[in-house]
Amino acid sequence: MNPGMPRALPLLAVLAAVVAPPRPLAAQSPADRASIEALRDSLNTVHDSTALRQLEAGTIAIAKQRRDDPLVHLRLGFIGYRLGELTTGKSHYDDAAGEFEWAAEQRPDWPYAWYGLGLAELAVGESSVIAIENLRQMLGKDYLSKAARAFAHATEVDPSFSFAVVDLANTALSQRIKPRLDVALTAVRLAAASPAGRHADVQLVRGRVEREAGEADSALAGFRAYLTAGGDSGVGLLELARTYYFARRAPDGWRAYLAGARAATSAPALTLYRTDLSWVADSAELTAFDGLPDPAARAAWLERFWTRRDVAEARDPGERLAEHYRRWFYARRSFRLVSRHRHYDITEVYRAKQVEFDDRGVIYLRHGEPDRRARFICAGPEQPNGEGCATNESWLYRRGDGDLIFHFVARGDVQDYKLIESLVDALGFRRAIQAGGQADPQVAELYASREQFGPLYGRVGRSLTAPGSAIAQDRAQGRHNIALGTTSDSYVQRFEQPLDAVTSAFVVGAGAPGGGQTLHVVFAVPGERLTPEPGPSGILYPLHFRVVVSDSTDRIVARLDTLRIFGARQALRQPAYLTGRLALPVPSGRYRYRFLITTPDGVAGDLVRQDSLDVNPLDGAGFAVSDVVVGREGSGLVWVHPGGGGRDENAGDDTVRLNPLSRFPEGSAAELYYEIYGLARGAPYHTVVRLERDGHRSLFGAIRGVFGGGRAPVLLEFDAAAEGPVTRVHRGVALRDVAKGTYHLTVVISDPASGRSATRTRRFQVVAR
């Protein structure tokens, strides 16, 4: 009920109003509008269809006597509309539409006649058969289009009639093929400039229509006007956020999104936020969101929800939310359902609860643009019983832990693509069953069209016999991918050119007792992967680096962003590598880190994930040991540890040799470095060094020249004295008799006084010279 309108009348009062004697009618007067609104309000309180039928019968009798009275036909139309709502009967909506049409013919300058006709046409369309509705919509003759034209008439005769403006805009926005926004856009702009512009709902739909038409600045103005007019802050700020993202103003979008979450208390606002969330979240996350007690908790939870996804891919805060809205706008343009009436075939096992997007939209919103798409053009028409070759499409997402492949078909309606388990299901249930037991040329052609998706598809495509086992494997993988793809989400870092970076990391002390810990990330990039740039005295290689360290909940504990420019006399060529080291302080604890390296243009790059990083407290408060660094003389990269002591000729510094590739030529030597904390000067500590070949349980080989000695046993043990709160140990290990292969070097250091010990392991390769 509109503000300023009378309260709902009792049903008997409505009857009295209906049988009131006629009076001369000019334009539709405020009193007439008030009477109609009172009728609508009263009808909304009626839930007894029998009483409504009695009211309808009495009103029909009056209409027969006053056939040319448009007010009576309007009342009869709204009674029929309410009967349709209560009984879900299409015939009542048809009757209502007829009454509204009659009233519109009598008084085409009355907005309520056209408005009622629009409502009735919408209701008729909701009860239509999908195939007929879709065809009519393509031709512009569907009920949705008829409703839009009716609402447009209402706004033309009276731009201040806010009901029609709002419903016209919502109808245009819900057009499933191509929204007819021209009429709606004109209507909302006229209404916004009229007294109707004072209504918040008019400004809300104005903003939405402007945005749908691509007018970002005008949409922002509409949503700001909505808030100024007293609109729901949660709704208005979320719509502003969406529009900022549409205009590629991501920082403004991020701020508005969180501000809206803090203001969202109403059911409409919470529904909008939850719906947006449902496209990405899993069931557990949705349950957690539903259980949050207040707006502040919801805003904090949403911020963590999106930033966790940023951290997982070493992205800037807010990137994942910006990508979500980019996907959302794309899905609205490309994957919106033609109708909410969906029919499922037996092969279409995934049954979505939402009715806004087809299944391609569901996958796109969760995983974004696929790496590859493929289709198979069917030779003949699809059979009416759901058999035969259907319109089909497959998407491939390349993943390091296993590719995701999704198959979609659209049967009977090219606008509604649904997920299927196996590609062969595109040929229908009967053919899918038969394909496992006999050779089928069309099955082979279908799978050959996806040959680049993986070896399974090529194997079936080239098969001259029944490919039963391969199709069974395809079905099992498809079932798994559907379950995973519709419950998870991703926004992986993708680069046109991988850099193939080799990385390793170690944690040592910050340089002094009590100084904390430092994470060092060592990298090597093949020279041929880099594009040289001319510099003043040679070649330049600019690279952007990012290191993100987070806990198990993806809360960031340390982060480093830097652009470094490396110089060389000439361009690096195979087998040369560009090497370097990054360092950042980290607190003690158990973490994971992401190391991102990209060229400034973002074309080439790599993201390295390490999900296990143990950082022990190296503050000297107790016995502790740093990681072991296994370096090599001549590797081209060293780390000068400031304040490391007098072991190096550089006063006060400690030179630690690194090995970015973790490779040692046969017969070379490994340079070990590690730090021991928490022991008094002169206190003894015990060390055991082992070398084991990867995949072997027993000790392997012999280590010569350990700690300056001759031939050493495979198991080394020795005692030494601590140099104080921090003992920095350098030792050389000769690898003369160690054959090619991958090895684990394990160092165990014990404190006899406390009985505590620490084990550190490093992995490296021995390669041919």
Summary of the structure (lengths in Angstrom):
residues: 769
radius of gyration: 36.0
end to end distance: 86.6
largest distance: 121.7
contacts: 2550
relative contact order: 0.04
helix: 41%
strand: 23%
